[in-house]
Amino acid sequence: MQNEPALQTFEVISVQQTICSIVGSGPAGAVLALLLARQGIPVILLEEHLDFDRDFRGDTIHPSVMQILDEIGLADRVLELRHSKVYGIPIKTAQESVTLADLRRLKTRFPYVLMIPQAHFLEFITDEAKRYPNFQLVMGARVEKLVEEDGEVRGVYYRGQDGWHEVRASLTVATDGRFSRVRRLAGLKPIKTAAPMDVLWFRLPRFPSDPEESDFRISGGHLLVILNRYDYWQVGYIIPKGGYQEIRSVGLDALRREIARIVPAWADRLETLREWKQIPVLSVESNRLPRWYRPRLLLIGDAAHVMSPVGGVGINYAIQDAVVAANVLSDKLKAGKVSMRDLAEVQRRREWPTQIVQGFQSLMQKQMLGRVFTADNSFTIPLFLRVLLRLPGVRSLPARFIALGIWPVHVKNQ
């Protein structure tokens, strides 16, 4: 395997034994670790970075996740964290405004998407997990190699600030994101499910007189995603794959003029974008693994299936994966034996919801983004979508689909 370190040249400082080792303390890894710890299962959570404070990560907590948190008694405490709420998804063009999903129609205690910086959410979940003596969080732990014996994954080697360490576990779970190193080390290759695109992410100041509403703006062949983050706007400027160099070649002034044309109210604050390093480009694509497991190894969340940003459901589905994994595997872990059939059961329960939502995302990208990128100011919302949103009994489906998923996931034995 290329780029793998030659471990024999390093001294392994320590060897730890646990029941479950989780690689990656994102939403899926943190929530899974908490659910297992609550049931008394020894778990070690390995996070490559030294803290959670990384910019431009998904910050959406959907109603389905709030319901999960409510089932384990944490929803009210999460609501004490600084947050904003999104009650709908308005799409605005030069001619019209359509609300794609009105979450206020939902019969739930949480009819909104909660916007919380992911760093704060992860700190909250891992702090809760630290209340259990069988939980251990290791920051700055970069997993570089799998421990493999007799065709089974018996754990991982990670490199910390003080050198090499080994963690042996009955089960290793990879939740290390869309660029999963564990996935590569395990020789598992995803298949693409939607055309890739790029997003320019940047911040603009938010003034007290600004509206509260987050929205989408379509104008002149461009799409802006505008998210309310308390004292600033988080803006995603969606462009065709590979279009960044063309935008950069015409200069920052041209980009500022184009944004001001789409949102004239921002003309007085665009000078805060002074250099390109303020505007990172994110490559976005959708994919999934044909198989999410190997003997004693399971992949969930973005490591198993990268969701398109359409609907902002990536965190939602990653956490649902974690809940299902805990439901299926907890008793097996307590008994000390997790079979391939058990790991396959996790994939079976989560694969169809994942495929359905990825199919919907792919359809929306083809129907909307393809037309957006080639249209001028005459762009209108597709007829099929406008008709759908007017039909009684049907118009609530987009909100349910985005907010709650294909079918509900509940925490067992908590």
C-alpha distance (Angstrom), angle and dihedral (degrees) to the residues before:
residue distance angle dihedral
M1 . . .
Q2 3.79 . .
N3 3.80 120.8 .
E4 3.81 92.8 17.0
P5 3.80 113.7 138.7
A6 3.76 119.8 -116.8
L7 3.79 96.9 -112.7
Q8 3.77 94.6 -169.8
T9 3.82 88.6 70.9
F10 3.81 90.3 59.4
E11 3.75 130.2 71.0
V12 3.80 113.6 -128.1
I13 3.79 103.1 -133.2
S14 3.80 98.7 -165.7
V15 3.79 141.9 8.1
Q16 3.80 119.0 -152.8
Q17 3.79 128.6 -171.8
T18 3.79 122.9 -151.0
I19 3.78 140.0 153.3
C20 3.81 97.6 -118.6
S21 3.79 128.3 19.9
I22 3.82 115.6 -167.7
V23 3.81 119.6 -163.6
G24 3.80 113.3 -153.0
S25 3.79 127.4 28.2
G26 3.78 98.5 -138.8
P27 3.82 121.2 126.0
A28 3.82 94.4 -71.2
G29 3.80 95.3 45.6
A30 3.80 95.8 44.0
V31 3.81 94.7 47.4
L32 3.82 93.2 45.1
A33 3.81 90.6 49.7
L34 3.81 90.7 50.7
L35 3.81 93.9 48.5
L36 3.82 92.2 49.4
A37 3.80 93.1 44.7
R38 3.80 90.4 52.4
Q39 3.81 87.8 59.5
G40 3.79 93.8 51.2
I41 3.80 95.9 -105.4
P42 3.84 113.6 145.7
V43 3.79 107.9 -118.4
I44 3.81 134.5 174.8
L45 3.81 116.9 -159.5
L46 3.82 114.4 -158.5
E47 3.81 119.2 -159.7
E48 3.79 121.3 -175.3
H49 3.80 96.2 -151.1
L50 3.78 126.9 68.3
D51 3.81 93.4 -127.6
F52 3.80 141.1 5.9
D53 3.79 95.9 -115.2
R54 3.80 100.9 113.9
D55 3.79 122.8 139.2
F56 3.79 130.5 -123.2
R57 3.78 97.8 24.5
G58 3.79 123.7 142.1
D59 3.79 109.8 -81.2
T60 3.81 102.0 -178.9
I61 3.79 123.7 118.9
H62 3.80 109.0 -172.2
P63 3.84 127.1 -151.8
S64 3.81 91.1 -102.7
V65 3.82 89.9 58.6
M66 3.80 91.7 45.9
Q67 3.81 88.5 53.4
I68 3.81 89.7 51.4
L69 3.80 90.4 49.8
D70 3.80 89.1 47.8
E71 3.81 90.2 55.3
I72 3.82 90.3 58.8
G73 3.80 94.0 41.8
L74 3.82 98.7 -106.8
A75 3.82 105.7 104.0
D76 3.81 96.3 90.3
R77 3.80 91.3 49.0
V78 3.81 91.3 50.0
L79 3.80 88.4 53.4
E80 3.81 88.3 58.0
L81 3.82 88.5 65.8
R82 3.78 116.1 92.2
H83 3.80 107.3 -88.8
S84 3.77 148.1 144.1
K85 3.80 128.0 -138.8
V86 3.78 132.7 -130.5
Y87 3.80 113.4 -155.4
G88 3.79 99.1 177.6
I89 3.78 146.2 2.5
P90 3.82 109.2 -116.0
I91 3.81 117.1 -170.1
K92 3.80 112.9 -159.0
T93 3.79 125.8 -165.9
A94 3.79 131.2 172.3
Q95 3.82 88.9 -91.7
E96 3.80 107.5 32.8
S97 3.77 150.5 3.8
V98 3.80 122.8 -131.6
T99 3.79 127.7 -178.2
L100 3.78 105.0 -137.6
A101 3.80 94.4 -169.6
D102 3.81 126.9 13.4
L103 3.79 104.8 -163.6
R104 3.82 92.6 -173.1
R105 3.81 87.5 77.6
L106 3.80 92.2 63.7
K107 3.79 120.6 105.8
T108 3.77 96.7 -130.6
R109 3.77 137.6 108.4
F110 3.81 87.3 -119.5
P111 3.85 108.6 49.7
Y112 3.79 94.3 169.8
V113 3.78 144.6 60.9
L114 3.79 110.1 -106.7
M115 3.80 115.8 -137.0
I116 3.82 109.1 -150.4
P117 3.81 125.1 155.5
Q118 3.79 103.7 -102.8
A119 3.79 90.8 -131.3
H120 3.81 90.4 61.3
F121 3.79 92.3 46.4
L122 3.81 93.0 50.3
E123 3.80 91.7 46.9
F124 3.80 89.1 51.6
I125 3.83 94.5 49.5
T126 3.82 95.3 44.8
D127 3.82 91.8 45.2
E128 3.79 87.7 54.3
A129 3.82 90.3 49.3
K130 3.82 90.5 51.6
R131 3.78 88.5 67.6
Y132 3.82 87.2 75.9
P133 3.83 116.6 75.5
N134 3.83 92.1 -146.1
F135 3.83 91.7 63.6
Q136 3.79 124.3 87.9
L137 3.81 127.5 -178.9
V138 3.81 117.7 -162.2
M139 3.81 114.7 -167.7
G140 3.79 122.1 -162.8
A141 3.83 91.0 30.4
R142 3.80 109.8 142.3
V143 3.80 109.9 -168.6
E144 3.80 108.2 -141.8
K145 3.81 105.6 165.0
L146 3.78 142.3 18.3
V147 3.78 122.7 -121.8
E148 3.81 102.1 -127.7
E149 3.79 127.0 -178.1
D150 3.80 128.3 167.1
G151 3.80 91.6 -9.1
E152 3.81 93.3 -53.6
V153 3.79 130.9 110.3
R154 3.80 104.9 -121.9
G155 3.80 97.0 176.2
V156 3.81 142.1 -62.0
Y157 3.77 142.6 -79.9
Y158 3.78 114.3 -133.5
R159 3.76 132.9 -173.8
G160 3.79 115.8 -134.1
Q161 3.78 130.8 -179.4
D162 3.80 89.9 -87.2
G163 3.81 98.2 45.2
W164 3.80 140.4 -87.5
H165 3.81 126.5 -11.8
E166 3.78 134.9 179.4
V167 3.80 125.8 -144.1
R168 3.80 117.2 -168.0
A169 3.78 118.2 -164.2
S170 3.78 142.6 171.2
L171 3.81 86.2 -128.0
T172 3.80 132.1 16.8
V173 3.80 117.2 -158.9
A174 3.81 120.5 -164.1
T175 3.79 114.6 -148.2
D176 3.80 95.6 152.1
G177 3.77 98.5 129.4
R178 3.78 141.0 -114.6
F179 3.80 93.0 -37.0
S180 3.82 92.2 46.5
R181 3.79 112.5 -178.7
V182 3.81 90.8 -166.1
R183 3.80 89.5 56.3
R184 3.79 90.2 54.3
L185 3.81 93.4 44.9
A186 3.81 89.7 50.6
G187 3.81 91.0 53.0
L188 3.82 94.1 -120.4
K189 3.81 116.5 146.6
P190 3.82 124.9 -162.3
I191 3.80 126.0 -139.8
K192 3.82 120.3 -133.5
T193 3.80 117.1 -111.9
A194 3.82 102.8 -179.7
A195 3.77 139.1 22.5
P196 3.82 113.1 -87.5
M197 3.79 123.8 -116.8
D198 3.78 137.6 178.1
V199 3.79 130.1 -120.7
L200 3.80 127.9 -158.5
W201 3.83 107.7 -147.9
F202 3.79 123.0 -160.7
R203 3.78 142.9 147.1
L204 3.78 129.8 -121.1
P205 3.82 127.1 -173.1
R206 3.78 116.8 -95.9
F207 3.81 116.2 -142.5
P208 3.83 125.6 -151.4
S209 3.81 89.7 -114.4
D210 3.81 92.7 56.0
P211 3.81 119.7 106.9
E212 3.81 119.8 -99.0
E213 3.77 94.4 -133.2
S214 3.79 124.7 106.1
D215 3.80 113.5 -148.6
F216 3.78 150.3 157.9
R217 3.82 122.1 -106.9
I218 3.81 123.3 -158.6
S219 3.78 118.2 -171.7
G220 3.78 138.3 142.8
G221 3.79 96.1 -6.3
H222 3.79 94.1 -47.6
L223 3.80 135.2 106.5
L224 3.80 126.0 -154.6
V225 3.80 124.1 -168.4
I226 3.82 108.3 -156.5
L227 3.81 118.9 -166.2
N228 3.80 127.0 -175.3
R229 3.82 109.2 -129.0
Y230 3.84 99.4 174.1
D231 3.81 103.1 -103.0
Y232 3.80 98.2 18.0
W233 3.78 141.7 34.8
Q234 3.78 118.0 -117.2
V235 3.79 106.9 -148.1
G236 3.79 129.2 -165.1
Y237 3.81 115.6 -165.3
I238 3.81 104.7 -163.4
I239 3.79 116.6 -150.6
P240 3.82 136.1 171.3
K241 3.78 115.7 -85.6
G242 3.80 110.6 -80.4
G243 3.81 94.2 14.0
Y244 3.80 96.6 116.7
Q245 3.80 97.3 89.4
E246 3.80 91.6 52.6
I247 3.81 90.9 51.9
R248 3.77 92.3 46.3
S249 3.82 92.6 47.7
V250 3.83 92.4 62.2
G251 3.80 91.4 51.3
L252 3.78 142.2 -115.0
D253 3.81 92.9 -81.1
A254 3.80 90.1 61.6
L255 3.79 91.3 51.2
R256 3.81 91.4 49.5
R257 3.82 90.6 50.0
E258 3.79 91.6 50.5
I259 3.80 92.9 50.3
A260 3.81 90.7 47.8
R261 3.80 89.2 52.1
I262 3.82 90.9 53.7
V263 3.83 94.7 42.6
P264 3.84 108.0 22.6
A265 3.83 91.5 -179.3
W266 3.80 88.6 69.2
A267 3.80 96.3 58.6
D268 3.81 90.9 101.5
R269 3.81 95.4 55.5
L270 3.80 106.2 38.8
E271 3.80 91.6 92.0
T272 3.81 85.7 77.2
L273 3.83 85.4 76.5
R274 3.80 96.3 80.9
E275 3.82 104.1 152.6
W276 3.77 140.1 21.2
K277 3.79 94.1 -113.2
Q278 3.82 86.6 72.3
I279 3.81 88.2 62.8
P280 3.81 111.0 57.8
V281 3.78 117.9 -172.6
L282 3.80 117.2 -131.2
S283 3.78 121.4 -159.1
V284 3.79 110.2 -140.1
E285 3.76 128.2 -166.6
S286 3.79 139.0 150.6
N287 3.81 124.2 -126.8
R288 3.80 143.7 141.9
L289 3.77 139.2 -159.6
P290 3.81 118.6 -108.5
R291 3.82 86.5 -141.6
W292 3.79 124.4 24.9
Y293 3.80 99.5 -163.5
R294 3.76 151.2 46.4
P295 3.82 126.7 -170.5
R296 3.84 105.4 -53.1
L297 3.83 92.0 -7.3
L298 3.83 127.3 99.4
L299 3.80 129.6 179.8
I300 3.81 122.2 -158.1
G301 3.80 138.3 163.6
D302 3.80 117.6 21.0
A303 3.81 90.1 -15.7
A304 3.82 87.4 67.6
H305 3.80 101.8 29.0
V306 3.79 129.2 10.5
M307 3.79 110.5 -151.2
S308 3.78 124.9 -148.0
P309 3.83 113.9 -113.4
V310 3.83 88.7 -114.5
G311 3.80 104.8 121.6
G312 3.81 92.5 2.5
V313 3.82 91.3 -109.9
G314 3.82 100.5 139.8
I315 3.81 96.1 102.4
N316 3.78 90.2 41.8
Y317 3.80 93.1 56.8
A318 3.80 94.1 41.2
I319 3.80 91.5 55.8
Q320 3.80 91.7 45.5
D321 3.81 87.2 53.7
A322 3.79 88.8 53.8
V323 3.81 92.7 50.7
V324 3.80 92.9 49.6
A325 3.82 91.1 46.3
A326 3.82 90.2 52.4
N327 3.81 91.8 46.4
V328 3.80 94.1 50.1
L329 3.80 100.4 37.5
S330 3.82 108.0 33.7
D331 3.81 96.9 86.8
K332 3.81 90.4 42.4
L333 3.80 91.1 51.8
K334 3.79 91.1 49.1
A335 3.79 88.5 53.0
G336 3.80 89.8 50.5
K337 3.80 98.7 -120.1
V338 3.80 130.8 90.5
S339 3.80 115.2 -178.1
M340 3.79 130.7 -155.9
R341 3.80 86.8 -110.2
D342 3.81 89.9 58.9
L343 3.81 91.8 51.1
A344 3.79 90.7 47.0
E345 3.80 88.7 52.9
V346 3.81 90.6 59.3
Q347 3.79 90.0 52.9
R348 3.81 92.0 44.5
R349 3.79 92.4 55.7
R350 3.80 94.6 45.6
E351 3.80 103.7 33.5
W352 3.79 98.9 75.6
P353 3.83 95.7 49.0
T354 3.80 88.1 48.0
Q355 3.80 94.0 49.5
I356 3.80 92.8 46.5
V357 3.80 94.6 51.4
Q358 3.80 92.2 43.6
G359 3.81 88.7 52.0
F360 3.80 89.8 51.5
Q361 3.80 91.0 48.1
S362 3.79 91.4 49.7
L363 3.82 90.6 50.3
M364 3.80 92.0 50.1
Q365 3.80 91.3 48.9
K366 3.80 91.4 51.3
Q367 3.80 95.2 43.2
M368 3.80 97.4 40.6
L369 3.80 113.4 20.2
G370 3.79 95.8 42.0
R371 3.80 89.6 54.6
V372 3.80 93.3 41.4
F373 3.80 94.0 55.6
T374 3.81 92.7 50.8
A375 3.80 99.6 37.9
D376 3.77 133.1 90.4
N377 3.80 126.5 -151.4
S378 3.81 89.9 -57.7
F379 3.84 90.6 76.5
T380 3.79 113.4 131.8
I381 3.79 132.8 -175.2
P382 3.84 108.6 -90.4
L383 3.80 113.1 -94.0
F384 3.81 94.0 -125.1
L385 3.80 90.0 57.5
R386 3.80 95.1 47.6
V387 3.82 90.8 49.3
L388 3.80 91.2 47.3
L389 3.80 92.2 52.9
R390 3.84 91.6 53.2
L391 3.79 98.1 51.7
P392 3.83 114.2 101.8
G393 3.77 110.9 -122.9
V394 3.79 90.9 17.6
R395 3.80 102.9 60.0
S396 3.81 91.0 70.3
L397 3.82 92.3 56.5
P398 3.83 97.1 83.1
A399 3.81 89.8 53.2
R400 3.81 92.1 48.9
F401 3.78 91.3 44.4
I402 3.81 93.7 52.2
A403 3.80 98.7 35.8
L404 3.80 103.8 38.1
G405 3.79 106.5 18.5
I406 3.80 129.4 -134.0
W407 3.80 94.3 -49.0
P408 3.79 131.6 -7.8
V409 3.79 123.7 -89.6
H410 3.79 118.5 -150.8
V411 3.80 132.8 -169.7
K412 3.81 113.2 -110.4
N413 3.82 123.8 -147.6
Q414 3.80 97.0 4.0
